[in-house]
Amino acid sequence: MSYLLDTNILIDVLKRNQRINKKLEEVRFKGEKVFISCITYYESKRGLLYANATRQLFKLNEVCR
């Protein structure tokens, strides 16, 4: 099984939401794949650029790798 994250979940990941991050760790431990769409990436990056949130932009790049 694989997962496609929406913008809200991706933002929670960037904000280090404990519940979401714990679930993602479980998913990765099971060897399942996690994806984001190009639309989710664009929405998140555009919002972070607008807010000049450089730390979260760095985190977004890490998550996308």
PQR file of N, CA, C, O and H, with PARSE charges and radii, in Angstrom:
ATOM      1  N   MET A   1       0.839  -1.174   0.000 -0.4000 1.5000
ATOM      2  CA  MET A   1       0.000   0.000   0.000 -0.0000 2.0000
ATOM      3  C   MET A   1       0.887   1.240   0.000  0.5500 1.7000
ATOM      4  O   MET A   1       1.995   1.220   0.535 -0.5500 1.4000
ATOM      5  N   SER A   2       0.404   2.291  -0.588 -0.4000 1.5000
ATOM      6  CA  SER A   2       1.121   3.564  -0.564 -0.0000 2.0000
ATOM      7  C   SER A   2       0.150   4.670  -0.159  0.5500 1.7000
ATOM      8  O   SER A   2      -1.067   4.493  -0.198 -0.5500 1.4000
ATOM      9  H   SER A   2      -0.497   2.307  -1.023  0.4000 1.0000
ATOM     10  N   TYR A   3       0.708   5.801   0.225 -0.4000 1.5000
ATOM     11  CA  TYR A   3      -0.084   6.915   0.735 -0.0000 2.0000
ATOM     12  C   TYR A   3       0.197   8.165  -0.079  0.5500 1.7000
ATOM     13  O   TYR A   3       1.340   8.422  -0.457 -0.5500 1.4000
ATOM     14  H   TYR A   3       1.697   5.945   0.257  0.4000 1.0000
ATOM     15  N   LEU A   4      -0.841   8.941  -0.350 -0.4000 1.5000
ATOM     16  CA  LEU A   4      -0.726  10.225  -1.017 -0.0000 2.0000
ATOM     17  C   LEU A   4      -1.172  11.293  -0.023  0.5500 1.7000
ATOM     18  O   LEU A   4      -2.340  11.344   0.363 -0.5500 1.4000
ATOM     19  H   LEU A   4      -1.770   8.733  -0.044  0.4000 1.0000
ATOM     20  N   LEU A   5      -0.242  12.138   0.384 -0.4000 1.5000
ATOM     21  CA  LEU A   5      -0.536  13.153   1.391 -0.0000 2.0000
ATOM     22  C   LEU A   5      -1.154  14.382   0.743  0.5500 1.7000
ATOM     23  O   LEU A   5      -0.736  14.799  -0.337 -0.5500 1.4000
ATOM     24  H   LEU A   5       0.707  12.096   0.070  0.4000 1.0000
ATOM     25  N   ASP A   6      -2.136  14.953   1.396 -0.4000 1.5000
ATOM     26  CA  ASP A   6      -2.695  16.213   0.910 -0.0000 2.0000
ATOM     27  C   ASP A   6      -1.961  17.377   1.580  0.5500 1.7000
ATOM     28  O   ASP A   6      -1.098  17.175   2.435 -0.5500 1.4000
ATOM     29  H   ASP A   6      -2.476  14.614   2.274  0.4000 1.0000
ATOM     30  N   THR A   7      -2.313  18.573   1.184 -0.4000 1.5000
ATOM     31  CA  THR A   7      -1.617  19.770   1.663 -0.0000 2.0000
ATOM     32  C   THR A   7      -1.725  19.924   3.174  0.5500 1.7000
ATOM     33  O   THR A   7      -0.747  20.286   3.828 -0.5500 1.4000
ATOM     34  H   THR A   7      -3.013  18.738   0.489  0.4000 1.0000
ATOM     35  N   ASN A   8      -2.893  19.654   3.735 -0.4000 1.5000
ATOM     36  CA  ASN A   8      -3.069  19.806   5.190 -0.0000 2.0000
ATOM     37  C   ASN A   8      -2.150  18.873   5.971  0.5500 1.7000
ATOM     38  O   ASN A   8      -1.546  19.278   6.965 -0.5500 1.4000
ATOM     39  H   ASN A   8      -3.687  19.359   3.204  0.4000 1.0000
ATOM     40  N   ILE A   9      -2.047  17.639   5.526 -0.4000 1.5000
ATOM     41  CA  ILE A   9      -1.179  16.674   6.217 -0.0000 2.0000
ATOM     42  C   ILE A   9       0.281  17.070   6.047  0.5500 1.7000
ATOM     43  O   ILE A   9       1.060  16.971   6.994 -0.5500 1.4000
ATOM     44  H   ILE A   9      -2.538  17.310   4.719  0.4000 1.0000
ATOM     45  N   LEU A  10       0.660  17.515   4.859 -0.4000 1.5000
ATOM     46  CA  LEU A  10       2.038  17.944   4.637 -0.0000 2.0000
ATOM     47  C   LEU A  10       2.394  19.121   5.543  0.5500 1.7000
ATOM     48  O   LEU A  10       3.498  19.172   6.085 -0.5500 1.4000
ATOM     49  H   LEU A  10       0.027  17.595   4.089  0.4000 1.0000
ATOM     50  N   ILE A  11       1.486  20.046   5.708 -0.4000 1.5000
ATOM     51  CA  ILE A  11       1.722  21.177   6.611 -0.0000 2.0000
ATOM     52  C   ILE A  11       1.892  20.688   8.043  0.5500 1.7000
ATOM     53  O   ILE A  11       2.743  21.192   8.775 -0.5500 1.4000
ATOM     54  H   ILE A  11       0.589  20.004   5.267  0.4000 1.0000
ATOM     55  N   ASP A  12       1.085  19.708   8.445 -0.4000 1.5000
ATOM     56  CA  ASP A  12       1.242  19.138   9.783 -0.0000 2.0000
ATOM     57  C   ASP A  12       2.602  18.468   9.943  0.5500 1.7000
ATOM     58  O   ASP A  12       3.207  18.543  11.012 -0.5500 1.4000
ATOM     59  H   ASP A  12       0.393  19.299   7.850  0.4000 1.0000
ATOM     60  N   VAL A  13       3.082  17.818   8.897 -0.4000 1.5000
ATOM     61  CA  VAL A  13       4.422  17.215   8.937 -0.0000 2.0000
ATOM     62  C   VAL A  13       5.473  18.305   9.147  0.5500 1.7000
ATOM     63  O   VAL A  13       6.386  18.148   9.957 -0.5500 1.4000
ATOM     64  H   VAL A  13       2.590  17.757   8.029  0.4000 1.0000
ATOM     65  N   LEU A  14       5.338  19.399   8.419 -0.4000 1.5000
ATOM     66  CA  LEU A  14       6.302  20.490   8.533 -0.0000 2.0000
ATOM     67  C   LEU A  14       6.242  21.159   9.903  0.5500 1.7000
ATOM     68  O   LEU A  14       7.251  21.657  10.401 -0.5500 1.4000
ATOM     69  H   LEU A  14       4.596  19.527   7.761  0.4000 1.0000
ATOM     70  N   LYS A  15       5.056  21.170  10.511 -0.4000 1.5000
ATOM     71  CA  LYS A  15       4.894  21.749  11.847 -0.0000 2.0000
ATOM     72  C   LYS A  15       5.257  20.757  12.948  0.5500 1.7000
ATOM     73  O   LYS A  15       5.152  21.057  14.137 -0.5500 1.4000
ATOM     74  H   LYS A  15       4.235  20.766  10.106  0.4000 1.0000
ATOM     75  N   ARG A  16       5.685  19.575  12.527 -0.4000 1.5000
ATOM     76  CA  ARG A  16       6.117  18.511  13.440 -0.0000 2.0000
ATOM     77  C   ARG A  16       4.999  18.033  14.368  0.5500 1.7000
ATOM     78  O   ARG A  16       5.199  17.847  15.569 -0.5500 1.4000
ATOM     79  H   ARG A  16       5.770  19.331  11.561  0.4000 1.0000
ATOM     80  N   ASN A  17       3.832  17.843  13.784 -0.4000 1.5000
ATOM     81  CA  ASN A  17       2.692  17.287  14.506 -0.0000 2.0000
ATOM     82  C   ASN A  17       3.055  15.864  14.936  0.5500 1.7000
ATOM     83  O   ASN A  17       3.329  15.010  14.093 -0.5500 1.4000
ATOM     84  H   ASN A  17       3.670  17.995  12.808  0.4000 1.0000
ATOM     85  N   GLN A  18       3.057  15.612  16.237 -0.4000 1.5000
ATOM     86  CA  GLN A  18       3.506  14.329  16.777 -0.0000 2.0000
ATOM     87  C   GLN A  18       2.679  13.145  16.262  0.5500 1.7000
ATOM     88  O   GLN A  18       3.229  12.101  15.912 -0.5500 1.4000
ATOM     89  H   GLN A  18       2.834  16.306  16.922  0.4000 1.0000
ATOM     90  N   ARG A  19       1.378  13.315  16.222 -0.4000 1.5000
ATOM     91  CA  ARG A  19       0.500  12.224  15.798 -0.0000 2.0000
ATOM     92  C   ARG A  19       0.756  11.849  14.334  0.5500 1.7000
ATOM     93  O   ARG A  19       0.836  10.668  13.995 -0.5500 1.4000
ATOM     94  H   ARG A  19       0.931  14.163  16.506  0.4000 1.0000
ATOM     95  N   ILE A  20       0.881  12.845  13.486 -0.4000 1.5000
ATOM     96  CA  ILE A  20       1.117  12.604  12.063 -0.0000 2.0000
ATOM     97  C   ILE A  20       2.505  12.004  11.852  0.5500 1.7000
ATOM     98  O   ILE A  20       2.656  11.038  11.104 -0.5500 1.4000
ATOM     99  H   ILE A  20       0.816  13.804  13.761  0.4000 1.0000
ATOM    100  N   ASN A  21       3.508  12.565  12.499 -0.4000 1.5000
ATOM    101  CA  ASN A  21       4.870  12.058  12.326 -0.0000 2.0000
ATOM    102  C   ASN A  21       5.013  10.628  12.834  0.5500 1.7000
ATOM    103  O   ASN A  21       5.749   9.834  12.248 -0.5500 1.4000
ATOM    104  H   ASN A  21       3.385  13.350  13.106  0.4000 1.0000
ATOM    105  N   LYS A  22       4.321  10.295  13.911 -0.4000 1.5000
ATOM    106  CA  LYS A  22       4.361   8.927  14.419 -0.0000 2.0000
ATOM    107  C   LYS A  22       3.752   7.965  13.403  0.5500 1.7000
ATOM    108  O   LYS A  22       4.294   6.886  13.163 -0.5500 1.4000
ATOM    109  H   LYS A  22       3.723  10.940  14.386  0.4000 1.0000
ATOM    110  N   LYS A  23       2.635   8.354  12.810 -0.4000 1.5000
ATOM    111  CA  LYS A  23       1.990   7.516  11.804 -0.0000 2.0000
ATOM    112  C   LYS A  23       2.897   7.330  10.588  0.5500 1.7000
ATOM    113  O   LYS A  23       2.996   6.226  10.051 -0.5500 1.4000
ATOM    114  H   LYS A  23       2.196   9.231  13.004  0.4000 1.0000
ATOM    115  N   LEU A  24       3.557   8.398  10.153 -0.4000 1.5000
ATOM    116  CA  LEU A  24       4.466   8.290   9.012 -0.0000 2.0000
ATOM    117  C   LEU A  24       5.655   7.386   9.321  0.5500 1.7000
ATOM    118  O   LEU A  24       6.112   6.642   8.453 -0.5500 1.4000
ATOM    119  H   LEU A  24       3.477   9.295  10.589  0.4000 1.0000
ATOM    120  N   GLU A  25       6.154   7.446  10.544 -0.4000 1.5000
ATOM    121  CA  GLU A  25       7.237   6.544  10.937 -0.0000 2.0000
ATOM    122  C   GLU A  25       6.789   5.095  10.862  0.5500 1.7000
ATOM    123  O   GLU A  25       7.540   4.238  10.395 -0.5500 1.4000
ATOM    124  H   GLU A  25       5.782   8.050  11.249  0.4000 1.0000
ATOM    125  N   GLU A  26       5.582   4.811  11.313 -0.4000 1.5000
ATOM    126  CA  GLU A  26       5.038   3.451  11.237 -0.0000 2.0000
ATOM    127  C   GLU A  26       4.924   2.992   9.787  0.5500 1.7000
ATOM    128  O   GLU A  26       5.253   1.853   9.458 -0.5500 1.4000
ATOM    129  H   GLU A  26       4.972   5.507  11.692  0.4000 1.0000
ATOM    130  N   VAL A  27       4.458   3.886   8.930 -0.4000 1.5000
ATOM    131  CA  VAL A  27       4.288   3.563   7.516 -0.0000 2.0000
ATOM    132  C   VAL A  27       5.643   3.267   6.877  0.5500 1.7000
ATOM    133  O   VAL A  27       5.783   2.283   6.150 -0.5500 1.4000
ATOM    134  H   VAL A  27       4.191   4.812   9.197  0.4000 1.0000
ATOM    135  N   ARG A  28       6.631   4.101   7.140 -0.4000 1.5000
ATOM    136  CA  ARG A  28       7.969   3.881   6.577 -0.0000 2.0000
ATOM    137  C   ARG A  28       8.599   2.619   7.129  0.5500 1.7000
ATOM    138  O   ARG A  28       9.299   1.914   6.403 -0.5500 1.4000
ATOM    139  H   ARG A  28       6.518   4.899   7.731  0.4000 1.0000
ATOM    140  N   PHE A  29       8.365   2.313   8.409 -0.4000 1.5000
ATOM    141  CA  PHE A  29       8.905   1.104   9.018 -0.0000 2.0000
ATOM    142  C   PHE A  29       8.360  -0.138   8.318  0.5500 1.7000
ATOM    143  O   PHE A  29       9.069  -1.133   8.168 -0.5500 1.4000
ATOM    144  H   PHE A  29       7.796   2.886   9.000  0.4000 1.0000
ATOM    145  N   LYS A  30       7.115  -0.077   7.897 -0.4000 1.5000
ATOM    146  CA  LYS A  30       6.492  -1.195   7.178 -0.0000 2.0000
ATOM    147  C   LYS A  30       6.964  -1.292   5.733  0.5500 1.7000
ATOM    148  O   LYS A  30       6.631  -2.251   5.037 -0.5500 1.4000
ATOM    149  H   LYS A  30       6.539   0.732   8.019  0.4000 1.0000
ATOM    150  N   GLY A  31       7.737  -0.305   5.274 -0.4000 1.5000
ATOM    151  CA  GLY A  31       8.242  -0.319   3.914 -0.0000 2.0000
ATOM    152  C   GLY A  31       7.263   0.208   2.883  0.5500 1.7000
ATOM    153  O   GLY A  31       7.442   0.008   1.681 -0.5500 1.4000
ATOM    154  H   GLY A  31       8.008   0.474   5.839  0.4000 1.0000
ATOM    155  N   GLU A  32       6.231   0.882   3.358 -0.4000 1.5000
ATOM    156  CA  GLU A  32       5.243   1.429   2.441 -0.0000 2.0000
ATOM    157  C   GLU A  32       5.703   2.801   1.953  0.5500 1.7000
ATOM    158  O   GLU A  32       6.466   3.486   2.633 -0.5500 1.4000
ATOM    159  H   GLU A  32       6.085   1.045   4.334  0.4000 1.0000
ATOM    160  N   LYS A  33       5.243   3.187   0.794 -0.4000 1.5000
ATOM    161  CA  LYS A  33       5.674   4.435   0.171 -0.0000 2.0000
ATOM    162  C   LYS A  33       4.713   5.571   0.498  0.5500 1.7000
ATOM    163  O   LYS A  33       3.509   5.368   0.654 -0.5500 1.4000
ATOM    164  H   LYS A  33       4.623   2.630   0.241  0.4000 1.0000
ATOM    165  N   VAL A  34       5.283   6.779   0.598 -0.4000 1.5000
ATOM    166  CA  VAL A  34       4.511   7.999   0.866 -0.0000 2.0000
ATOM    167  C   VAL A  34       4.812   8.986  -0.256  0.5500 1.7000
ATOM    168  O   VAL A  34       5.972   9.225  -0.590 -0.5500 1.4000
ATOM    169  H   VAL A  34       6.261   6.943   0.470  0.4000 1.0000
ATOM    170  N   PHE A  35       3.762   9.551  -0.828 -0.4000 1.5000
ATOM    171  CA  PHE A  35       3.908  10.481  -1.944 -0.0000 2.0000
ATOM    172  C   PHE A  35       3.154  11.771  -1.666  0.5500 1.7000
ATOM    173  O   PHE A  35       2.261  11.816  -0.820 -0.5500 1.4000
ATOM    174  H   PHE A  35       2.820   9.356  -0.556  0.4000 1.0000
ATOM    175  N   ILE A  36       3.529  12.820  -2.391 -0.4000 1.5000
ATOM    176  CA  ILE A  36       2.722  14.037  -2.453 -0.0000 2.0000
ATOM    177  C   ILE A  36       2.547  14.358  -3.936  0.5500 1.7000
ATOM    178  O   ILE A  36       3.410  14.040  -4.754 -0.5500 1.4000
ATOM    179  H   ILE A  36       4.255  12.783  -3.078  0.4000 1.0000
ATOM    180  N   SER A  37       1.449  14.977  -4.267 -0.4000 1.5000
ATOM    181  CA  SER A  37       1.213  15.343  -5.660 -0.0000 2.0000
ATOM    182  C   SER A  37       1.951  16.635  -5.981  0.5500 1.7000
ATOM    183  O   SER A  37       2.383  17.359  -5.084 -0.5500 1.4000
ATOM    184  H   SER A  37       0.748  15.235  -3.602  0.4000 1.0000
ATOM    185  N   CYS A  38       2.087  16.909  -7.260 -0.4000 1.5000
ATOM    186  CA  CYS A  38       2.735  18.154  -7.670 -0.0000 2.0000
ATOM    187  C   CYS A  38       1.897  19.359  -7.233  0.5500 1.7000
ATOM    188  O   CYS A  38       2.442  20.432  -6.972 -0.5500 1.4000
ATOM    189  H   CYS A  38       1.736  16.321  -7.989  0.4000 1.0000
ATOM    190  N   ILE A  39       0.577  19.185  -7.152 -0.4000 1.5000
ATOM    191  CA  ILE A  39      -0.302  20.269  -6.702 -0.0000 2.0000
ATOM    192  C   ILE A  39      -0.051  20.567  -5.228  0.5500 1.7000
ATOM    193  O   ILE A  39       0.045  21.729  -4.835 -0.5500 1.4000
ATOM    194  H   ILE A  39       0.134  18.313  -7.364  0.4000 1.0000
ATOM    195  N   THR A  40       0.055  19.534  -4.424 -0.4000 1.5000
ATOM    196  CA  THR A  40       0.339  19.704  -2.998 -0.0000 2.0000
ATOM    197  C   THR A  40       1.697  20.372  -2.804  0.5500 1.7000
ATOM    198  O   THR A  40       1.842  21.263  -1.967 -0.5500 1.4000
ATOM    199  H   THR A  40      -0.022  18.589  -4.743  0.4000 1.0000
ATOM    200  N   TYR A  41       2.687  19.939  -3.575 -0.4000 1.5000
ATOM    201  CA  TYR A  41       4.014  20.538  -3.490 -0.0000 2.0000
ATOM    202  C   TYR A  41       3.946  22.021  -3.839  0.5500 1.7000
ATOM    203  O   TYR A  41       4.497  22.860  -3.125 -0.5500 1.4000
ATOM    204  H   TYR A  41       2.570  19.215  -4.254  0.4000 1.0000
ATOM    205  N   TYR A  42       3.274  22.335  -4.931 -0.4000 1.5000
ATOM    206  CA  TYR A  42       3.167  23.727  -5.379 -0.0000 2.0000
ATOM    207  C   TYR A  42       2.454  24.590  -4.336  0.5500 1.7000
ATOM    208  O   TYR A  42       2.926  25.676  -3.998 -0.5500 1.4000
ATOM    209  H   TYR A  42       2.827  21.654  -5.511  0.4000 1.0000
ATOM    210  N   GLU A  43       1.319  24.107  -3.828 -0.4000 1.5000
ATOM    211  CA  GLU A  43       0.568  24.882  -2.828 -0.0000 2.0000
ATOM    212  C   GLU A  43       1.423  25.143  -1.591  0.5500 1.7000
ATOM    213  O   GLU A  43       1.450  26.258  -1.069 -0.5500 1.4000
ATOM    214  H   GLU A  43       0.936  23.225  -4.102  0.4000 1.0000
ATOM    215  N   SER A  44       2.109  24.124  -1.135 -0.4000 1.5000
ATOM    216  CA  SER A  44       2.920  24.256   0.078 -0.0000 2.0000
ATOM    217  C   SER A  44       4.095  25.190  -0.152  0.5500 1.7000
ATOM    218  O   SER A  44       4.357  26.078   0.661 -0.5500 1.4000
ATOM    219  H   SER A  44       2.087  23.218  -1.558  0.4000 1.0000
ATOM    220  N   LYS A  45       4.800  24.994  -1.253 -0.4000 1.5000
ATOM    221  CA  LYS A  45       5.971  25.825  -1.513 -0.0000 2.0000
ATOM    222  C   LYS A  45       5.575  27.284  -1.728  0.5500 1.7000
ATOM    223  O   LYS A  45       6.239  28.192  -1.228 -0.5500 1.4000
ATOM    224  H   LYS A  45       4.588  24.273  -1.913  0.4000 1.0000
ATOM    225  N   ARG A  46       4.507  27.502  -2.462 -0.4000 1.5000
ATOM    226  CA  ARG A  46       4.069  28.879  -2.703 -0.0000 2.0000
ATOM    227  C   ARG A  46       3.694  29.573  -1.385  0.5500 1.7000
ATOM    228  O   ARG A  46       4.064  30.726  -1.159 -0.5500 1.4000
ATOM    229  H   ARG A  46       3.967  26.764  -2.868  0.4000 1.0000
ATOM    230  N   GLY A  47       2.961  28.866  -0.521 -0.4000 1.5000
ATOM    231  CA  GLY A  47       2.573  29.441   0.761 -0.0000 2.0000
ATOM    232  C   GLY A  47       3.772  29.752   1.634  0.5500 1.7000
ATOM    233  O   GLY A  47       3.816  30.794   2.288 -0.5500 1.4000
ATOM    234  H   GLY A  47       2.660  27.930  -0.705  0.4000 1.0000
ATOM    235  N   LEU A  48       4.751  28.846   1.647 -0.4000 1.5000
ATOM    236  CA  LEU A  48       5.952  29.065   2.462 -0.0000 2.0000
ATOM    237  C   LEU A  48       6.804  30.202   1.908  0.5500 1.7000
ATOM    238  O   LEU A  48       7.374  30.979   2.674 -0.5500 1.4000
ATOM    239  H   LEU A  48       4.715  27.999   1.116  0.4000 1.0000
ATOM    240  N   LEU A  49       6.894  30.302   0.589 -0.4000 1.5000
ATOM    241  CA  LEU A  49       7.632  31.420  -0.010 -0.0000 2.0000
ATOM    242  C   LEU A  49       6.952  32.746   0.310  0.5500 1.7000
ATOM    243  O   LEU A  49       7.620  33.732   0.623 -0.5500 1.4000
ATOM    244  H   LEU A  49       6.430  29.671  -0.033  0.4000 1.0000
ATOM    245  N   TYR A  50       5.625  32.768   0.232 -0.4000 1.5000
ATOM    246  CA  TYR A  50       4.879  33.984   0.534 -0.0000 2.0000
ATOM    247  C   TYR A  50       5.102  34.418   1.979  0.5500 1.7000
ATOM    248  O   TYR A  50       5.236  35.607   2.267 -0.5500 1.4000
ATOM    249  H   TYR A  50       5.083  31.967  -0.022  0.4000 1.0000
ATOM    250  N   ALA A  51       5.140  33.438   2.887 -0.4000 1.5000
ATOM    251  CA  ALA A  51       5.316  33.721   4.312 -0.0000 2.0000
ATOM    252  C   ALA A  51       6.787  33.912   4.688  0.5500 1.7000
ATOM    253  O   ALA A  51       7.104  34.245   5.830 -0.5500 1.4000
ATOM    254  H   ALA A  51       5.031  32.471   2.653  0.4000 1.0000
ATOM    255  N   ASN A  52       7.684  33.697   3.717 -0.4000 1.5000
ATOM    256  CA  ASN A  52       9.117  33.806   3.959 -0.0000 2.0000
ATOM    257  C   ASN A  52       9.558  32.875   5.089  0.5500 1.7000
ATOM    258  O   ASN A  52      10.358  33.250   5.946 -0.5500 1.4000
ATOM    259  H   ASN A  52       7.427  33.427   2.789  0.4000 1.0000
ATOM    260  N   ALA A  53       9.022  31.665   5.071 -0.4000 1.5000
ATOM    261  CA  ALA A  53       9.300  30.662   6.103 -0.0000 2.0000
ATOM    262  C   ALA A  53      10.472  29.790   5.651  0.5500 1.7000
ATOM    263  O   ALA A  53      10.270  28.684   5.150 -0.5500 1.4000
ATOM    264  H   ALA A  53       8.371  31.361   4.375  0.4000 1.0000
ATOM    265  N   THR A  54      11.680  30.285   5.828 -0.4000 1.5000
ATOM    266  CA  THR A  54      12.855  29.609   5.287 -0.0000 2.0000
ATOM    267  C   THR A  54      13.126  28.258   5.952  0.5500 1.7000
ATOM    268  O   THR A  54      13.531  27.311   5.277 -0.5500 1.4000
ATOM    269  H   THR A  54      11.844  31.183   6.235  0.4000 1.0000
ATOM    270  N   ARG A  55      12.909  28.157   7.248 -0.4000 1.5000
ATOM    271  CA  ARG A  55      13.136  26.870   7.923 -0.0000 2.0000
ATOM    272  C   ARG A  55      12.167  25.810   7.426  0.5500 1.7000
ATOM    273  O   ARG A  55      12.548  24.660   7.207 -0.5500 1.4000
ATOM    274  H   ARG A  55      12.580  28.926   7.796  0.4000 1.0000
ATOM    275  N   GLN A  56      10.914  26.205   7.249 -0.4000 1.5000
ATOM    276  CA  GLN A  56       9.933  25.246   6.765 -0.0000 2.0000
ATOM    277  C   GLN A  56      10.177  24.901   5.293  0.5500 1.7000
ATOM    278  O   GLN A  56       9.889  23.781   4.870 -0.5500 1.4000
ATOM    279  H   GLN A  56      10.604  27.139   7.427  0.4000 1.0000
ATOM    280  N   LEU A  57      10.699  25.838   4.514 -0.4000 1.5000
ATOM    281  CA  LEU A  57      11.074  25.531   3.129 -0.0000 2.0000
ATOM    282  C   LEU A  57      12.181  24.479   3.094  0.5500 1.7000
ATOM    283  O   LEU A  57      12.151  23.562   2.273 -0.5500 1.4000
ATOM    284  H   LEU A  57      10.933  26.748   4.858  0.4000 1.0000
ATOM    285  N   PHE A  58      13.147  24.617   3.983 -0.4000 1.5000
ATOM    286  CA  PHE A  58      14.217  23.630   4.090 -0.0000 2.0000
ATOM    287  C   PHE A  58      13.645  22.265   4.460  0.5500 1.7000
ATOM    288  O   PHE A  58      14.026  21.246   3.884 -0.5500 1.4000
ATOM    289  H   PHE A  58      13.172  25.361   4.650  0.4000 1.0000
ATOM    290  N   LYS A  59      12.737  22.254   5.417 -0.4000 1.5000
ATOM    291  CA  LYS A  59      12.100  21.006   5.840 -0.0000 2.0000
ATOM    292  C   LYS A  59      11.286  20.402   4.701  0.5500 1.7000
ATOM    293  O   LYS A  59      11.295  19.185   4.521 -0.5500 1.4000
ATOM    294  H   LYS A  59      12.427  23.081   5.885  0.4000 1.0000
ATOM    295  N   LEU A  60      10.583  21.232   3.929 -0.4000 1.5000
ATOM    296  CA  LEU A  60       9.806  20.748   2.792 -0.0000 2.0000
ATOM    297  C   LEU A  60      10.731  20.041   1.799  0.5500 1.7000
ATOM    298  O   LEU A  60      10.400  18.965   1.300 -0.5500 1.4000
ATOM    299  H   LEU A  60      10.577  22.221   4.075  0.4000 1.0000
ATOM    300  N   ASN A  61      11.863  20.628   1.518 -0.4000 1.5000
ATOM    301  CA  ASN A  61      12.824  19.996   0.606 -0.0000 2.0000
ATOM    302  C   ASN A  61      13.319  18.665   1.151  0.5500 1.7000
ATOM    303  O   ASN A  61      13.500  17.719   0.385 -0.5500 1.4000
ATOM    304  H   ASN A  61      12.133  21.502   1.923  0.4000 1.0000
ATOM    305  N   GLU A  62      13.539  18.572   2.453 -0.4000 1.5000
ATOM    306  CA  GLU A  62      13.959  17.312   3.066 -0.0000 2.0000
ATOM    307  C   GLU A  62      12.880  16.251   2.937  0.5500 1.7000
ATOM    308  O   GLU A  62      13.164  15.100   2.606 -0.5500 1.4000
ATOM    309  H   GLU A  62      13.391  19.340   3.075  0.4000 1.0000
ATOM    310  N   VAL A  63      11.639  16.646   3.201 -0.4000 1.5000
ATOM    311  CA  VAL A  63      10.512  15.709   3.138 -0.0000 2.0000
ATOM    312  C   VAL A  63      10.333  15.184   1.714  0.5500 1.7000
ATOM    313  O   VAL A  63      10.012  14.013   1.508 -0.5500 1.4000
ATOM    314  H   VAL A  63      11.408  17.581   3.470  0.4000 1.0000
ATOM    315  N   CYS A  64      10.541  16.051   0.753 -0.4000 1.5000
ATOM    316  CA  CYS A  64      10.313  15.670  -0.651 -0.0000 2.0000
ATOM    317  C   CYS A  64      11.406  14.746  -1.195  0.5500 1.7000
ATOM    318  O   CYS A  64      11.213  14.114  -2.234 -0.5500 1.4000
ATOM    319  H   CYS A  64      10.802  17.002   0.920  0.4000 1.0000
ATOM    320  N   ARG A  65      12.515  14.661  -0.532 -0.4000 1.5000
ATOM    321  CA  ARG A  65      13.560  13.738  -0.982 -0.0000 2.0000
ATOM    322  C   ARG A  65      13.147  12.363  -0.613  0.5500 1.7000
ATOM    323  O   ARG A  65      13.870  11.406  -0.889 -0.5500 1.4000
ATOM    324  H   ARG A  65      12.673  15.174   0.312  0.4000 1.0000
TER
END
